[in-house]
Amino acid sequence: MPDITLSEAEAVVEAAMKKSRELGTLMDITVVDSGGNLKAFVREDGAWLGSIDISAKKARTARFFDMETGEIGKLSQPGGPLYNIEVSNGGLITFPGGVPLRNRNGEVIGAVGVSGSTVDNDHAVASAGAGALS
């Protein structure tokens, strides 16, 4: 299985931080490899401490299911096919801010998770990070 390189993970973090600055937010940004293991992490100065764990769980959630966390959230509402999925795998996060990372062949090589602002801003920053690989 292909895996994200350190230089690719650093590019994801840099692109995410750039978007965070544009939005005027302070973010925790986590990149995991294809196995869901930590590859890179940044806590911007002043970013919430509680968002460290959230960003990591968003990244792992996106990688475990190879889909954006916001999409999983839509399926995990009461009555939905994935209701209560967030209590599996040691705790998942099913709201926006986690995005799978794909190589040029479209293969998932990891994921990025972002937390520290509104879910819309979290998703925008995570998407910007993922865009560094395209």
N, CA, C and O atoms as a Tinker XYZ file with bonds, in Angstrom:
   536  protein
     1  N      0.835000   -1.178000    0.000000    73     2
     2  CA     0.000000    0.000000    0.000000    64     1     3
     3  C      0.885000    1.247000    0.000000    63     2     4     5
     4  O      1.819000    1.340000    0.796000    81     3
     5  N      0.604000    2.190000   -0.871000    73     3     6
     6  CA     1.411000    3.421000   -0.893000    64     5     7
     7  C      1.208000    4.225000    0.388000    63     6     8     9
     8  O      0.148000    4.157000    1.012000    81     7
     9  N      2.203000    4.966000    0.766000    73     7    10
    10  CA     2.157000    5.730000    2.010000    64     9    11
    11  C      2.651000    7.146000    1.766000    63    10    12    13
    12  O      3.479000    7.378000    0.885000    81    11
    13  N      2.147000    8.083000    2.540000    73    11    14
    14  CA     2.567000    9.470000    2.437000    64    13    15
    15  C      4.014000    9.599000    2.912000    63    14    16    17
    16  O      4.408000    8.970000    3.895000    81    15
    17  N      4.792000   10.404000    2.223000    73    15    18
    18  CA     6.168000   10.665000    2.634000    64    17    19
    19  C      6.185000   11.838000    3.608000    63    18    20    21
    20  O      5.216000   12.589000    3.716000    81    19
    21  N      7.289000   11.978000    4.306000    73    19    22
    22  CA     7.423000   13.099000    5.229000    64    21    23
    23  C      7.340000   14.427000    4.482000    63    22    24    25
    24  O      6.698000   15.363000    4.959000    81    23
    25  N      7.978000   14.519000    3.323000    73    23    26
    26  CA     7.927000   15.785000    2.587000    64    25    27
    27  C      6.502000   16.103000    2.115000    63    26    28    29
    28  O      6.104000   17.267000    2.089000    81    27
    29  N      5.741000   15.077000    1.744000    73    27    30
    30  CA     4.343000   15.301000    1.368000    64    29    31
    31  C      3.525000   15.743000    2.578000    63    30    32    33
    32  O      2.699000   16.650000    2.476000    81    31
    33  N      3.756000   15.104000    3.715000    73    31    34
    34  CA     3.038000   15.481000    4.935000    64    33    35
    35  C      3.356000   16.920000    5.327000    63    34    36    37
    36  O      2.469000   17.664000    5.747000    81    35
    37  N      4.615000   17.310000    5.191000    73    35    38
    38  CA     5.003000   18.687000    5.493000    64    37    39
    39  C      4.328000   19.669000    4.540000    63    38    40    41
    40  O      3.935000   20.760000    4.955000    81    39
    41  N      4.190000   19.294000    3.265000    73    39    42
    42  CA     3.509000   20.155000    2.298000    64    41    43
    43  C      2.031000   20.321000    2.656000    63    42    44    45
    44  O      1.469000   21.407000    2.512000    81    43
    45  N      1.413000   19.245000    3.119000    73    43    46
    46  CA     0.010000   19.308000    3.557000    64    45    47
    47  C     -0.121000   20.276000    4.727000    63    46    48    49
    48  O     -1.011000   21.127000    4.731000    81    47
    49  N      0.756000   20.153000    5.717000    73    47    50
    50  CA     0.721000   21.036000    6.881000    64    49    51
    51  C      0.936000   22.486000    6.460000    63    50    52    53
    52  O      0.216000   23.373000    6.919000    81    51
    53  N      1.904000   22.735000    5.605000    73    51    54
    54  CA     2.188000   24.113000    5.164000    64    53    55
    55  C      0.989000   24.722000    4.447000    63    54    56    57
    56  O      0.635000   25.872000    4.706000    81    55
    57  N      0.362000   23.966000    3.552000    73    55    58
    58  CA    -0.805000   24.474000    2.828000    64    57    59
    59  C     -1.967000   24.726000    3.776000    63    58    60    61
    60  O     -2.697000   25.705000    3.622000    81    59
    61  N     -2.139000   23.845000    4.754000    73    59    62
    62  CA    -3.203000   24.026000    5.740000    64    61    63
    63  C     -2.941000   25.269000    6.592000    63    62    64    65
    64  O     -3.861000   26.043000    6.857000    81    63
    65  N     -1.707000   25.461000    7.016000    73    63    66
    66  CA    -1.378000   26.642000    7.822000    64    65    67
    67  C     -1.588000   27.928000    7.021000    63    66    68    69
    68  O     -2.043000   28.933000    7.566000    81    67
    69  N     -1.261000   27.895000    5.748000    73    67    70
    70  CA    -1.471000   29.074000    4.901000    64    69    71
    71  C     -2.956000   29.432000    4.861000    63    70    72    73
    72  O     -3.317000   30.602000    4.994000    81    71
    73  N     -3.813000   28.433000    4.678000    73    71    74
    74  CA    -5.257000   28.678000    4.642000    64    73    75
    75  C     -5.749000   29.154000    6.008000    63    74    76    77
    76  O     -6.607000   30.033000    6.084000    81    75
    77  N     -5.218000   28.586000    7.076000    73    75    78
    78  CA    -5.590000   29.003000    8.423000    64    77    79
    79  C     -5.285000   30.489000    8.621000    63    78    80    81
    80  O     -6.105000   31.224000    9.170000    81    79
    81  N     -4.112000   30.926000    8.178000    73    79    82
    82  CA    -3.747000   32.342000    8.288000    64    81    83
    83  C     -4.700000   33.212000    7.474000    63    82    84    85
    84  O     -5.130000   34.269000    7.936000    81    83
    85  N     -5.033000   32.762000    6.250000    73    83    86
    86  CA    -5.964000   33.526000    5.402000    64    85    87
    87  C     -7.310000   33.712000    6.088000    63    86    88    89
    88  O     -7.936000   34.764000    5.959000    81    87
    89  N     -7.757000   32.686000    6.819000    73    87    90
    90  CA    -9.051000   32.734000    7.498000    64    89    91
    91  C     -8.973000   33.416000    8.861000    63    90    92    93
    92  O    -10.001000   33.706000    9.473000    81    91
    93  N     -7.760000   33.669000    9.334000    73    91    94
    94  CA    -7.585000   34.291000   10.641000    64    93    95
    95  C     -7.911000   33.358000   11.791000    63    94    96    97
    96  O     -8.414000   33.790000   12.828000    81    95
    97  N     -7.625000   32.079000   11.606000    73    95    98
    98  CA    -7.908000   31.078000   12.637000    64    97    99
    99  C     -6.614000   30.525000   13.221000    63    98   100   101
   100  O     -5.529000   30.742000   12.682000    81    99
   101  N     -6.747000   29.815000   14.323000    73    99   102
   102  CA    -5.632000   29.124000   14.953000    64   101   103
   103  C     -5.999000   27.652000   15.009000    63   102   104   105
   104  O     -6.974000   27.278000   15.660000    81   103
   105  N     -5.227000   26.817000   14.334000    73   103   106
   106  CA    -5.603000   25.422000   14.138000    64   105   107
   107  C     -4.581000   24.432000   14.682000    63   106   108   109
   108  O     -3.387000   24.715000   14.787000    81   107
   109  N     -5.107000   23.257000   15.022000    73   107   110
   110  CA    -4.308000   22.060000   15.246000    64   109   111
   111  C     -4.469000   21.227000   13.985000    63   110   112   113
   112  O     -5.589000   20.970000   13.544000    81   111
   113  N     -3.350000   20.804000   13.405000    73   111   114
   114  CA    -3.351000   20.105000   12.113000    64   113   115
   115  C     -2.596000   18.795000   12.283000    63   114   116   117
   116  O     -1.429000   18.787000   12.675000    81   115
   117  N     -3.269000   17.688000   11.985000    73   115   118
   118  CA    -2.672000   16.361000   12.112000    64   117   119
   119  C     -2.684000   15.662000   10.769000    63   118   120   121
   120  O     -3.697000   15.671000   10.069000    81   119
   121  N     -1.558000   15.051000   10.403000    73   119   122
   122  CA    -1.467000   14.216000    9.209000    64   121   123
   123  C     -1.122000   12.805000    9.670000    63   122   124   125
   124  O     -0.183000   12.598000   10.439000    81   123
   125  N     -1.907000   11.831000    9.181000    73   123   126
   126  CA    -1.616000   10.428000    9.458000    64   125   127
   127  C     -1.251000    9.712000    8.163000    63   126   128   129
   128  O     -1.614000   10.152000    7.072000    81   127
   129  N     -0.531000    8.608000    8.299000    73   127   130
   130  CA    -0.137000    7.819000    7.140000    64   129   131
   131  C     -1.251000    6.852000    6.753000    63   130   132   133
   132  O     -2.350000    6.916000    7.304000    81   131
   133  N     -0.975000    5.973000    5.822000    73   131   134
   134  CA    -2.010000    5.058000    5.331000    64   133   135
   135  C     -2.480000    4.071000    6.399000    63   134   136   137
   136  O     -3.557000    3.491000    6.264000    81   135
   137  N     -1.698000    3.871000    7.449000    73   135   138
   138  CA    -2.103000    3.007000    8.545000    64   137   139
   139  C     -2.794000    3.756000    9.673000    63   138   140   141
   140  O     -3.147000    3.155000   10.688000    81   139
   141  N     -2.991000    5.058000    9.512000    73   139   142
   142  CA    -3.630000    5.867000   10.541000    64   141   143
   143  C     -2.687000    6.316000   11.644000    63   142   144   145
   144  O     -3.127000    6.790000   12.692000    81   143
   145  N     -1.376000    6.166000   11.407000    73   143   146
   146  CA    -0.368000    6.550000   12.392000    64   145   147
   147  C      0.093000    7.980000   12.167000    63   146   148   149
   148  O      0.138000    8.447000   11.029000    81   147
   149  N      0.434000    8.676000   13.237000    73   147   150
   150  CA     0.882000   10.052000   13.163000    64   149   151
   151  C      2.087000   10.206000   12.242000    63   150   152   153
   152  O      3.076000    9.487000   12.383000    81   151
   153  N      2.004000   11.128000   11.313000    73   151   154
   154  CA     3.116000   11.430000   10.406000    64   153   155
   155  C      3.618000   12.854000   10.634000    63   154   156   157
   156  O      4.824000   13.099000   10.610000    81   155
   157  N      2.689000   13.802000   10.856000    73   155   158
   158  CA     3.074000   15.193000   11.095000    64   157   159
   159  C      1.978000   15.853000   11.927000    63   158   160   161
   160  O      0.803000   15.496000   11.839000    81   159
   161  N      2.395000   16.828000   12.738000    73   159   162
   162  CA     1.435000   17.554000   13.564000    64   161   163
   163  C      1.951000   18.962000   13.806000    63   162   164   165
   164  O      3.148000   19.178000   13.994000    81   163
   165  N      1.025000   19.919000   13.799000    73   163   166
   166  CA     1.347000   21.298000   14.151000    64   165   167
   167  C      0.211000   21.850000   14.997000    63   166   168   169
   168  O     -0.965000   21.695000   14.667000    81   167
   169  N      0.583000   22.493000   16.086000    73   167   170
   170  CA    -0.371000   23.282000   16.865000    64   169   171
   171  C      0.053000   24.717000   16.712000    63   170   172   173
   172  O      1.071000   25.142000   17.258000    81   171
   173  N     -0.751000   25.475000   15.951000    73   171   174
   174  CA    -0.423000   26.883000   15.757000    64   173   175
   175  C     -0.450000   27.593000   17.106000    63   174   176   177
   176  O     -1.238000   27.243000   17.985000    81   175
   177  N      0.411000   28.586000   17.262000    73   175   178
   178  CA     0.497000   29.330000   18.522000    64   177   179
   179  C     -0.883000   29.842000   18.921000    63   178   180   181
   180  O     -1.529000   30.573000   18.170000    81   179
   181  N     -1.320000   29.450000   20.105000    73   179   182
   182  CA    -2.609000   29.888000   20.614000    64   181   183
   183  C     -3.779000   28.985000   20.264000    63   182   184   185
   184  O     -4.892000   29.225000   20.731000    81   183
   185  N     -3.564000   27.949000   19.453000    73   183   186
   186  CA    -4.659000   27.027000   19.094000    64   185   187
   187  C     -5.104000   26.279000   20.350000    63   186   188   189
   188  O     -4.311000   26.036000   21.259000    81   187
   189  N     -6.377000   25.923000   20.382000    73   187   190
   190  CA    -6.955000   25.255000   21.548000    64   189   191
   191  C     -6.282000   23.922000   21.837000    63   190   192   193
   192  O     -6.030000   23.131000   20.927000    81   191
   193  N     -5.995000   23.683000   23.100000    73   191   194
   194  CA    -5.437000   22.402000   23.517000    64   193   195
   195  C     -6.412000   21.253000   23.263000    63   194   196   197
   196  O     -5.996000   20.160000   22.876000    81   195
   197  N     -7.695000   21.492000   23.477000    73   195   198
   198  CA    -8.694000   20.448000   23.271000    64   197   199
   199  C     -8.817000   20.008000   21.827000    63   198   200   201
   200  O     -9.333000   18.928000   21.542000    81   199
   201  N     -8.343000   20.844000   20.915000    73   199   202
   202  CA    -8.435000   20.508000   19.492000    64   201   203
   203  C     -7.317000   19.600000   19.014000    63   202   204   205
   204  O     -7.370000   19.098000   17.891000    81   203
   205  N     -6.304000   19.378000   19.847000    73   203   206
   206  CA    -5.229000   18.462000   19.461000    64   205   207
   207  C     -5.814000   17.066000   19.220000    63   206   208   209
   208  O     -5.613000   16.477000   18.158000    81   207
   209  N     -6.529000   16.551000   20.201000    73   207   210
   210  CA    -7.119000   15.211000   20.102000    64   209   211
   211  C     -8.170000   15.164000   18.995000    63   210   212   213
   212  O     -8.267000   14.174000   18.271000    81   211
   213  N     -8.954000   16.227000   18.864000    73   211   214
   214  CA    -9.990000   16.252000   17.834000    64   213   215
   215  C     -9.374000   16.181000   16.444000    63   214   216   217
   216  O     -9.864000   15.446000   15.587000    81   215
   217  N     -8.300000   16.943000   16.212000    73   215   218
   218  CA    -7.668000   16.916000   14.880000    64   217   219
   219  C     -7.120000   15.527000   14.569000    63   218   220   221
   220  O     -7.228000   15.056000   13.436000    81   219
   221  N     -6.535000   14.874000   15.563000    73   219   222
   222  CA    -5.996000   13.524000   15.354000    64   221   223
   223  C     -7.122000   12.529000   15.062000    63   222   224   225
   224  O     -6.988000   11.680000   14.181000    81   223
   225  N     -8.218000   12.634000   15.791000    73   223   226
   226  CA    -9.342000   11.718000   15.559000    64   225   227
   227  C    -10.007000   11.974000   14.209000    63   226   228   229
   228  O    -10.462000   11.036000   13.555000    81   227
   229  N    -10.064000   13.229000   13.792000    73   227   230
   230  CA   -10.611000   13.516000   12.460000    64   229   231
   231  C     -9.730000   12.889000   11.386000    63   230   232   233
   232  O    -10.240000   12.302000   10.431000    81   231
   233  N     -8.413000   13.010000   11.534000    73   231   234
   234  CA    -7.501000   12.425000   10.541000    64   233   235
   235  C     -7.662000   10.905000   10.499000    63   234   236   237
   236  O     -7.777000   10.324000    9.420000    81   235
   237  N     -7.671000   10.264000   11.660000    73   235   238
   238  CA    -7.814000    8.803000   11.691000    64   237   239
   239  C     -9.167000    8.366000   11.139000    63   238   240   241
   240  O     -9.251000    7.379000   10.409000    81   239
   241  N    -10.218000    9.095000   11.483000    73   239   242
   242  CA   -11.544000    8.751000   10.972000    64   241   243
   243  C    -11.566000    8.812000    9.457000    63   242   244   245
   244  O    -12.077000    7.900000    8.807000    81   243
   245  N    -11.014000    9.883000    8.882000    73   243   246
   246  CA   -10.983000   10.029000    7.420000    64   245   247
   247  C    -10.193000    8.896000    6.783000    63   246   248   249
   248  O    -10.569000    8.405000    5.718000    81   247
   249  N     -9.102000    8.472000    7.417000    73   247   250
   250  CA    -8.289000    7.385000    6.862000    64   249   251
   251  C     -8.959000    6.033000    7.044000    63   250   252   253
   252  O     -8.954000    5.215000    6.124000    81   251
   253  N     -9.531000    5.786000    8.204000    73   251   254
   254  CA   -10.140000    4.480000    8.449000    64   253   255
   255  C    -11.261000    4.174000    7.463000    63   254   256   257
   256  O    -11.492000    3.017000    7.114000    81   255
   257  N    -11.961000    5.224000    7.014000    73   255   258
   258  CA   -13.107000    5.016000    6.127000    64   257   259
   259  C    -12.922000    5.639000    4.751000    63   258   260   261
   260  O    -13.823000    5.569000    3.915000    81   259
   261  N    -11.759000    6.252000    4.505000    73   259   262
   262  CA   -11.416000    6.838000    3.204000    64   261   263
   263  C    -12.508000    7.756000    2.675000    63   262   264   265
   264  O    -12.840000    7.744000    1.489000    81   263
   265  N    -13.055000    8.553000    3.588000    73   263   266
   266  CA   -14.035000    9.555000    3.192000    64   265   267
   267  C    -13.941000   10.737000    4.148000    63   266   268   269
   268  O    -13.448000   10.613000    5.270000    81   267
   269  N    -14.421000   11.879000    3.683000    73   267   270
   270  CA   -14.394000   13.070000    4.514000    64   269   271
   271  C    -15.257000   12.853000    5.751000    63   270   272   273
   272  O    -16.314000   12.226000    5.677000    81   271
   273  N    -14.807000   13.367000    6.877000    73   271   274
   274  CA   -15.530000   13.151000    8.122000    64   273   275
   275  C    -16.932000   13.757000    8.084000    63   274   276   277
   276  O    -17.848000   13.213000    8.701000    81   275
   277  N    -17.116000   14.849000    7.387000    73   275   278
   278  CA   -18.444000   15.439000    7.274000    64   277   279
   279  C    -19.426000   14.522000    6.561000    63   278   280   281
   280  O    -20.615000   14.513000    6.878000    81   279
   281  N    -18.930000   13.750000    5.600000    73   279   282
   282  CA   -19.792000   12.783000    4.895000    64   281   283
   283  C    -20.180000   11.636000    5.817000    63   282   284   285
   284  O    -21.310000   11.149000    5.778000    81   283
   285  N    -19.226000   11.207000    6.650000    73   283   286
   286  CA   -19.538000   10.162000    7.626000    64   285   287
   287  C    -20.582000   10.692000    8.611000    63   286   288   289
   288  O    -21.493000    9.971000    9.017000    81   287
   289  N    -20.434000   11.952000    8.981000    73   287   290
   290  CA   -21.391000   12.562000    9.897000    64   289   291
   291  C    -22.813000   12.535000    9.382000    63   290   292   293
   292  O    -23.751000   12.329000   10.152000    81   291
   293  N    -22.981000   12.741000    8.093000    73   291   294
   294  CA   -24.324000   12.689000    7.504000    64   293   295
   295  C    -24.938000   11.295000    7.653000    63   294   296   297
   296  O    -26.149000   11.157000    7.826000    81   295
   297  N    -24.091000   10.267000    7.583000    73   295   298
   298  CA   -24.563000    8.881000    7.678000    64   297   299
   299  C    -24.722000    8.396000    9.110000    63   298   300   301
   300  O    -25.321000    7.349000    9.355000    81   299
   301  N    -24.180000    9.165000   10.064000    73   299   302
   302  CA   -24.184000    8.702000   11.459000    64   301   303
   303  C    -25.246000    9.382000   12.321000    63   302   304   305
   304  O    -25.228000    9.251000   13.545000    81   303
   305  N    -26.154000   10.093000   11.699000    73   303   306
   306  CA   -27.242000   10.719000   12.446000    64   305   307
   307  C    -28.221000    9.654000   12.945000    63   306   308   309
   308  O    -28.275000    8.561000   12.381000    81   307
   309  N    -28.996000    9.955000   13.996000    73   307   310
   310  CA   -29.977000    8.975000   14.478000    64   309   311
   311  C    -30.840000    8.437000   13.339000    63   310   312   313
   312  O    -31.401000    9.203000   12.555000    81   311
   313  N    -30.936000    7.134000   13.260000    73   311   314
   314  CA   -31.682000    6.479000   12.194000    64   313   315
   315  C    -30.857000    6.213000   10.949000    63   314   316   317
   316  O    -31.312000    5.512000   10.046000    81   315
   317  N    -29.643000    6.766000   10.886000    73   315   318
   318  CA   -28.777000    6.574000    9.727000    64   317   319
   319  C    -28.048000    5.244000    9.775000    63   318   320   321
   320  O    -27.985000    4.607000   10.827000    81   319
   321  N    -27.497000    4.817000    8.643000    73   319   322
   322  CA   -26.847000    3.500000    8.579000    64   321   323
   323  C    -25.576000    3.387000    9.425000    63   322   324   325
   324  O    -25.148000    2.278000    9.744000    81   323
   325  N    -24.970000    4.518000    9.791000    73   323   326
   326  CA   -23.748000    4.480000   10.602000    64   325   327
   327  C    -23.965000    5.075000   11.988000    63   326   328   329
   328  O    -23.011000    5.503000   12.638000    81   327
   329  N    -25.217000    5.103000   12.443000    73   327   330
   330  CA   -25.520000    5.680000   13.749000    64   329   331
   331  C    -24.649000    5.044000   14.831000    63   330   332   333
   332  O    -24.553000    3.820000   14.920000    81   331
   333  N    -24.025000    5.874000   15.640000    73   331   334
   334  CA   -23.142000    5.488000   16.755000    64   333   335
   335  C    -21.761000    5.020000   16.317000    63   334   336   337
   336  O    -21.017000    4.483000   17.138000    81   335
   337  N    -21.394000    5.202000   15.061000    73   335   338
   338  CA   -20.059000    4.776000   14.617000    64   337   339
   339  C    -18.955000    5.499000   15.385000    63   338   340   341
   340  O    -17.855000    4.969000   15.536000    81   339
   341  N    -19.244000    6.707000   15.871000    73   339   342
   342  CA   -18.198000    7.480000   16.545000    64   341   343
   343  C    -17.707000    6.840000   17.840000    63   342   344   345
   344  O    -16.669000    7.245000   18.364000    81   343
   345  N    -18.421000    5.858000   18.366000    73   343   346
   346  CA   -17.950000    5.179000   19.573000    64   345   347
   347  C    -17.054000    3.976000   19.240000    63   346   348   349
   348  O    -16.547000    3.314000   20.146000    81   347
   349  N    -16.862000    3.696000   17.958000    73   347   350
   350  CA   -15.985000    2.585000   17.567000    64   349   351
   351  C    -14.538000    3.064000   17.430000    63   350   352   353
   352  O    -14.274000    4.265000   17.473000    81   351
   353  N    -13.632000    2.154000   17.271000    73   351   354
   354  CA   -12.221000    2.446000   16.978000    64   353   355
   355  C    -11.563000    3.374000   17.994000    63   354   356   357
   356  O    -10.680000    4.151000   17.631000    81   355
   357  N    -11.968000    3.310000   19.236000    73   355   358
   358  CA   -11.367000    4.163000   20.253000    64   357   359
   359  C    -11.836000    5.598000   20.194000    63   358   360   361
   360  O    -11.249000    6.468000   20.837000    81   359
   361  N    -12.877000    5.861000   19.439000    73   359   362
   362  CA   -13.436000    7.209000   19.331000    64   361   363
   363  C    -13.130000    7.832000   17.994000    63   362   364   365
   364  O    -11.969000    8.007000   17.622000    81   363
   365  N    -14.181000    8.165000   17.278000    73   363   366
   366  CA   -14.057000    8.813000   15.972000    64   365   367
   367  C    -14.701000   10.196000   16.040000    63   366   368   369
   368  O    -15.468000   10.488000   16.958000    81   367
   369  N    -14.389000   11.026000   15.081000    73   367   370
   370  CA   -15.023000   12.342000   14.958000    64   369   371
   371  C    -15.747000   12.358000   13.620000    63   370   372   373
   372  O    -15.151000   12.103000   12.573000    81   371
   373  N    -17.046000   12.663000   13.669000    73   371   374
   374  CA   -17.862000   12.563000   12.455000    64   373   375
   375  C    -18.459000   13.906000   12.050000    63   374   376   377
   376  O    -19.578000   13.966000   11.541000    81   375
   377  N    -17.710000   14.978000   12.278000    73   375   378
   378  CA   -18.108000   16.273000   11.725000    64   377   379
   379  C    -16.946000   16.810000   10.899000    63   378   380   381
   380  O    -15.825000   16.324000   11.049000    81   379
   381  N    -17.175000   17.799000   10.028000    73   379   382
   382  CA   -16.181000   18.222000    9.046000    64   381   383
   383  C    -14.828000   18.629000    9.636000    63   382   384   385
   384  O    -14.728000   19.142000   10.750000    81   383
   385  N    -13.797000   18.373000    8.830000    73   383   386
   386  CA   -12.434000   18.730000    9.186000    64   385   387
   387  C    -11.434000   17.611000    8.981000    63   386   388   389
   388  O    -10.241000   17.801000    9.220000    81   387
   389  N    -11.895000   16.443000    8.542000    73   387   390
   390  CA   -11.009000   15.329000    8.223000    64   389   391
   391  C    -11.155000   14.978000    6.750000    63   390   392   393
   392  O    -12.269000   14.818000    6.253000    81   391
   393  N    -10.021000   14.857000    6.047000    73   391   394
   394  CA   -10.031000   14.623000    4.600000    64   393   395
   395  C     -8.976000   13.575000    4.245000    63   394   396   397
   396  O     -7.823000   13.702000    4.657000    81   395
   397  N     -9.356000   12.536000    3.481000    73   395   398
   398  CA    -8.352000   11.579000    3.018000    64   397   399
   399  C     -7.335000   12.265000    2.097000    63   398   400   401
   400  O     -7.666000   13.223000    1.398000    81   399
   401  N     -6.120000   11.774000    2.107000    73   399   402
   402  CA    -5.069000   12.279000    1.220000    64   401   403
   403  C     -4.798000   11.235000    0.144000    63   402   404   405
   404  O     -4.605000   10.056000    0.439000    81   403
   405  N     -4.787000   11.681000   -1.091000    73   403   406
   406  CA    -4.607000   10.766000   -2.219000    64   405   407
   407  C     -3.385000   11.176000   -3.036000    63   406   408   409
   408  O     -3.067000   12.359000   -3.166000    81   407
   409  N     -2.706000   10.159000   -3.584000    73   407   410
   410  CA    -1.582000   10.444000   -4.478000    64   409   411
   411  C     -2.105000   10.741000   -5.887000    63   410   412   413
   412  O     -3.315000   10.768000   -6.109000    81   411
   413  N     -1.211000   10.958000   -6.818000    73   411   414
   414  CA    -1.615000   11.317000   -8.191000    64   413   415
   415  C     -2.393000   10.202000   -8.888000    63   414   416   417
   416  O     -3.090000   10.459000   -9.869000    81   415
   417  N     -2.282000    8.962000   -8.390000    73   415   418
   418  CA    -3.030000    7.837000   -8.954000    64   417   419
   419  C     -4.386000    7.653000   -8.285000    63   418   420   421
   420  O     -5.128000    6.733000   -8.626000    81   419
   421  N     -4.713000    8.529000   -7.330000    73   419   422
   422  CA    -5.990000    8.442000   -6.634000    64   421   423
   423  C     -6.010000    7.478000   -5.464000    63   422   424   425
   424  O     -7.063000    7.237000   -4.875000    81   423
   425  N     -4.846000    6.919000   -5.120000    73   423   426
   426  CA    -4.766000    5.976000   -4.001000    64   425   427
   427  C     -4.663000    6.745000   -2.685000    63   426   428   429
   428  O     -3.940000    7.738000   -2.600000    81   427
   429  N     -5.378000    6.292000   -1.668000    73   427   430
   430  CA    -5.310000    6.927000   -0.359000    64   429   431
   431  C     -3.952000    6.612000    0.266000    63   430   432   433
   432  O     -3.562000    5.450000    0.382000    81   431
   433  N     -3.243000    7.663000    0.665000    73   431   434
   434  CA    -1.918000    7.509000    1.267000    64   433   435
   435  C     -1.871000    8.034000    2.694000    63   434   436   437
   436  O     -0.819000    8.000000    3.333000    81   435
   437  N     -2.997000    8.517000    3.197000    73   435   438
   438  CA    -3.072000    9.070000    4.545000    64   437   439
   439  C     -4.305000    9.941000    4.664000    63   438   440   441
   440  O     -5.250000    9.825000    3.883000    81   439
   441  N     -4.276000   10.819000    5.663000    73   439   442
   442  CA    -5.394000   11.748000    5.859000    64   441   443
   443  C     -4.911000   12.935000    6.680000    63   442   444   445
   444  O     -3.897000   12.865000    7.374000    81   443
   445  N     -5.667000   14.028000    6.583000    73   443   446
   446  CA    -5.403000   15.220000    7.387000    64   445   447
   447  C     -6.644000   15.519000    8.213000    63   446   448   449
   448  O     -7.772000   15.392000    7.738000    81   447
   449  N     -6.416000   15.916000    9.456000    73   447   450
   450  CA    -7.498000   16.335000   10.337000    64   449   451
   451  C     -7.173000   17.694000   10.910000    63   450   452   453
   452  O     -6.037000   17.956000   11.303000    81   451
   453  N     -8.181000   18.569000   10.958000    73   451   454
   454  CA    -7.983000   19.940000   11.416000    64   453   455
   455  C     -9.073000   20.298000   12.411000    63   454   456   457
   456  O    -10.244000   19.973000   12.211000    81   455
   457  N     -8.674000   20.976000   13.491000    73   455   458
   458  CA    -9.638000   21.451000   14.475000    64   457   459
   459  C     -9.137000   22.753000   15.082000    63   458   460   461
   460  O     -7.935000   22.967000   15.243000    81   459
   461  N    -10.098000   23.621000   15.416000    73   459   462
   462  CA    -9.728000   24.867000   16.083000    64   461   463
   463  C    -10.666000   26.022000   15.796000    63   462   464   465
   464  O    -10.495000   27.108000   16.350000    81   463
   465  N    -11.651000   25.809000   14.942000    73   463   466
   466  CA   -12.551000   26.900000   14.568000    64   465   467
   467  C    -13.924000   26.300000   14.294000    63   466   468   469
   468  O    -14.277000   25.260000   14.850000    81   467
   469  N    -14.692000   26.956000   13.439000    73   467   470
   470  CA   -15.974000   26.386000   13.025000    64   469   471
   471  C    -15.713000   25.169000   12.152000    63   470   472   473
   472  O    -14.629000   25.033000   11.586000    81   471
   473  N    -16.690000   24.289000   12.039000    73   471   474
   474  CA   -16.483000   23.117000   11.193000    64   473   475
   475  C    -16.278000   23.523000    9.738000    63   474   476   477
   476  O    -15.564000   22.836000    9.008000    81   475
   477  N    -16.889000   24.625000    9.302000    73   475   478
   478  CA   -16.663000   25.097000    7.933000    64   477   479
   479  C    -15.214000   25.513000    7.738000    63   478   480   481
   480  O    -14.604000   25.180000    6.722000    81   479
   481  N    -14.656000   26.240000    8.706000    73   479   482
   482  CA   -13.248000   26.635000    8.615000    64   481   483
   483  C    -12.332000   25.427000    8.737000    63   482   484   485
   484  O    -11.336000   25.328000    8.019000    81   483
   485  N    -12.659000   24.510000    9.639000    73   483   486
   486  CA   -11.850000   23.297000    9.786000    64   485   487
   487  C    -11.787000   22.548000    8.451000    63   486   488   489
   488  O    -10.718000   22.119000    8.017000    81   487
   489  N    -12.947000   22.401000    7.812000    73   487   490
   490  CA   -12.994000   21.692000    6.533000    64   489   491
   491  C    -12.212000   22.440000    5.458000    63   490   492   493
   492  O    -11.490000   21.821000    4.677000    81   491
   493  N    -12.348000   23.757000    5.409000    73   491   494
   494  CA   -11.612000   24.552000    4.411000    64   493   495
   495  C    -10.118000   24.396000    4.572000    63   494   496   497
   496  O     -9.395000   24.271000    3.584000    81   495
   497  N     -9.647000   24.403000    5.805000    73   495   498
   498  CA    -8.209000   24.271000    6.064000    64   497   499
   499  C     -7.725000   22.857000    5.732000    63   498   500   501
   500  O     -6.655000   22.689000    5.148000    81   499
   501  N     -8.508000   21.846000    6.102000    73   499   502
   502  CA    -8.136000   20.465000    5.770000    64   501   503
   503  C     -8.118000   20.258000    4.262000    63   502   504   505
   504  O     -7.214000   19.610000    3.734000    81   503
   505  N     -9.103000   20.799000    3.573000    73   503   506
   506  CA    -9.161000   20.665000    2.109000    64   505   507
   507  C     -7.987000   21.359000    1.440000    63   506   508   509
   508  O     -7.433000   20.856000    0.462000    81   507
   509  N     -7.609000   22.519000    1.973000    73   507   510
   510  CA    -6.433000   23.227000    1.430000    64   509   511
   511  C     -5.176000   22.382000    1.617000    63   510   512   513
   512  O     -4.326000   22.311000    0.730000    81   511
   513  N     -5.070000   21.740000    2.786000    73   511   514
   514  CA    -3.928000   20.867000    3.027000    64   513   515
   515  C     -3.902000   19.715000    2.039000    63   514   516   517
   516  O     -2.862000   19.405000    1.459000    81   515
   517  N     -5.062000   19.077000    1.851000    73   515   518
   518  CA    -5.134000   17.964000    0.911000    64   517   519
   519  C     -4.813000   18.405000   -0.510000    63   518   520   521
   520  O     -4.257000   17.636000   -1.294000    81   519
   521  N     -5.162000   19.639000   -0.839000    73   519   522
   522  CA    -4.885000   20.171000   -2.175000    64   521   523
   523  C     -3.406000   20.292000   -2.493000    63   522   524   525
   524  O     -3.029000   20.411000   -3.659000    81   523
   525  N     -2.570000   20.264000   -1.474000    73   523   526
   526  CA    -1.122000   20.357000   -1.707000    64   525   527
   527  C     -0.593000   19.147000   -2.451000    63   526   528   529
   528  O      0.489000   19.206000   -3.036000    81   527
   529  N     -1.334000   18.055000   -2.439000    73   527   530
   530  CA    -0.871000   16.827000   -3.110000    64   529   531
   531  C     -1.347000   16.712000   -4.546000    63   530   532   533
   532  O     -0.957000   15.780000   -5.249000    81   531
   533  N     -2.186000   17.644000   -5.000000    73   531   534
   534  CA    -2.704000   17.530000   -6.368000    64   533   535
   535  C     -1.862000   18.290000   -7.366000    63   534   536
   536  O     -2.169000   18.291000   -8.558000    81   535
